[in-house]
Amino acid sequence: MEATRDEIKIGFENILQIHNRTFEKWLASAQFQLYKYSLLRYHNARDVVHSLYVKFMDGERTWDKEKCPDFEQFFFKAIHSHVKNLAITQKMQVPLDDDRFMSAWNDRDTTEHMEEFMELCRNTLKADESLLQIFDAFSDGFANRDTARVLNLDIRDVLNAKKRIIRKLQPIHDAYFKESY
């Protein structure tokens, strides 16, 4: 049974309440997914979440309440799917058309979860200085080749390090967001 547009809007409005930290977790998860697919240079977490919101409101994406009755869990899965599709297509257009959603979004401090999660990632990688440097370069939006050039590394070393970073950070991501799945 597909949710109506109003049910989806209510789901978003519940998330945007001040005491609810789910929105910040969505942003942090989107940030990690963008990092994982090397898309930080081209996209940001806010654009991912907003683009999905617009797609739901326009009816381009639907929520099947029978398959996943919890809206928060469903939206986490939608974020992962959306970022994976971005990695495949390398395109994203975000029409900013819902002022009420955007004003509620912009009024909130959404950096807390991202900073907290990124700090967990850095602490996990701090034992290996080269991995931490590569992680920081990617977090700053550098592409693979730019990272290799800036750090004086071979591109293959950067790509291998990226795989090791993701292997080390995936359990951190899963544990940090486990209550949201």
C-alpha positions in Angstrom: 0.0 0.0 0.0 1.6 3.2 -1.1 1.6 6.2 1.2 -0.2 9.4 0.1 1.6 12.6 -0.5 0.1 13.9 2.8 1.4 10.9 4.7 4.8 11.5 3.4 4.6 15.2 4.2 3.6 14.3 7.8 6.5 11.9 8.0 8.9 14.7 7.1 7.2 17.2 9.4 7.6 14.8 12.3 11.3 14.4 11.5 11.8 18.2 11.4 10.6 18.8 14.9 13.3 20.4 17.0 13.8 17.5 19.5 14.1 14.9 16.8 17.8 14.2 15.7 16.8 11.9 12.9 17.3 14.6 10.3 20.9 15.2 11.4 21.5 11.4 11.2 20.1 11.4 7.7 22.6 14.2 6.7 25.5 12.4 8.4 24.6 9.1 6.6 24.3 10.9 3.3 27.7 12.5 3.9 29.3 9.1 4.5 27.6 7.6 1.4 28.9 10.6 -0.7 32.3 10.0 0.8 32.1 6.3 0.1 31.3 6.9 -3.6 33.8 9.8 -4.0 31.0 12.3 -4.7 31.8 15.0 -2.1 33.3 17.1 -4.7 30.1 17.3 -6.7 27.3 16.9 -4.2 26.5 17.6 -0.5 24.4 15.8 2.0 21.8 18.6 2.1 21.2 18.3 -1.6 20.8 14.6 -1.4 18.1 14.8 1.4 16.4 17.7 -0.3 16.4 16.0 -3.7 14.7 13.0 -2.2 12.2 15.2 -0.4 11.3 16.8 -3.8 11.1 13.4 -5.5 8.7 12.2 -2.9 6.5 15.3 -3.0 6.4 15.2 -6.8 5.4 11.5 -6.8 8.6 10.4 -8.6 9.4 8.2 -5.6 6.9 6.3 -3.5 6.8 4.8 0.0 5.3 1.4 0.2 4.2 1.2 3.8 3.6 -2.6 3.7 7.3 -3.3 2.8 8.7 -0.8 5.3 6.2 0.7 7.7 8.7 3.0 9.5 9.2 6.2 7.5 12.6 6.9 9.1 14.0 3.5 8.2 12.6 3.8 4.7 14.2 7.2 4.2 17.6 5.9 5.3 17.4 3.2 2.6 16.3 5.8 0.1 19.4 7.9 0.9 21.7 5.0 0.3 19.9 4.1 -3.0 19.9 7.7 -4.2 23.7 8.2 -3.6 24.4 4.9 -5.3 22.4 6.0 -8.3 24.3 9.3 -8.2 27.6 7.4 -8.4 26.3 5.6 -11.5 24.9 8.7 -13.3 27.0 11.5 -11.8 24.0 13.8 -12.1 21.8 15.6 -9.7 19.4 18.4 -10.1 17.6 19.8 -7.1 14.7 22.2 -7.7 14.2 24.3 -4.5 10.4 24.5 -4.5 9.0 23.9 -1.1 9.6 27.0 1.1 8.1 25.6 4.2 10.4 22.5 4.2 13.4 24.6 3.3 12.7 27.2 6.1 12.3 24.4 8.7 15.5 22.8 7.3 17.6 25.9 7.4 16.5 26.8 11.0 18.1 23.8 12.4 21.7 23.1 13.5 22.4 20.1 11.3 26.2 19.9 11.7 26.2 18.2 15.1 25.8 14.6 13.8 28.1 15.1 10.9 30.8 16.5 13.1 30.3 13.8 15.7 30.4 11.0 13.0 33.4 12.5 11.2 35.2 12.7 14.6 34.5 9.0 15.2 35.9 8.3 11.7 39.0 10.3 12.3 39.6 8.6 15.7 39.3 5.2 14.0 41.9 6.2 11.4 44.3 8.1 13.6 46.6 5.1 14.1 47.5 5.2 10.4 48.5 8.8 9.5 48.5 8.1 5.7 44.9 6.8 5.8 43.9 9.8 7.9 45.5 12.3 5.4 43.7 10.6 2.5 40.4 10.5 4.5 40.7 14.3 5.2 41.5 15.0 1.6 38.4 13.2 0.4 36.4 14.8 3.2 37.5 18.2 1.8 36.1 17.2 -1.6 39.3 16.2 -3.4 39.0 13.7 -6.1 41.2 10.6 -6.4 43.7 12.2 -8.7 43.8 15.5 -6.8 44.4 13.6 -3.6 47.3 11.7 -5.2 48.8 14.9 -6.5 48.5 16.9 -3.3 49.9 14.0 -1.1 52.5 13.0 -3.6 51.2 9.5 -4.0 50.5 7.2 -6.9 46.9 7.0 -7.9 46.8 3.3 -7.2 48.0 3.9 -3.6 45.2 6.4 -3.1 42.6 3.9 -4.5 43.8 1.1 -2.3 43.9 3.3 0.7 40.3 4.4 0.0 39.2 0.7 0.0 41.0 0.2 3.3 39.3 3.3 4.8 35.9 2.2 3.7 36.5 -1.2 5.1 37.5 0.3 8.5 34.7 2.9 8.6 31.8 0.7 7.4 31.4 -0.9 10.8 31.6 2.6 12.5 28.8 3.8 10.1 26.7 0.7 10.8 27.0 1.0 14.5 26.4 4.8 14.6 23.3 4.5 12.5 22.0 1.1 13.8 19.1 2.5 15.7 17.9 4.2 12.5 17.7 1.1 10.4 
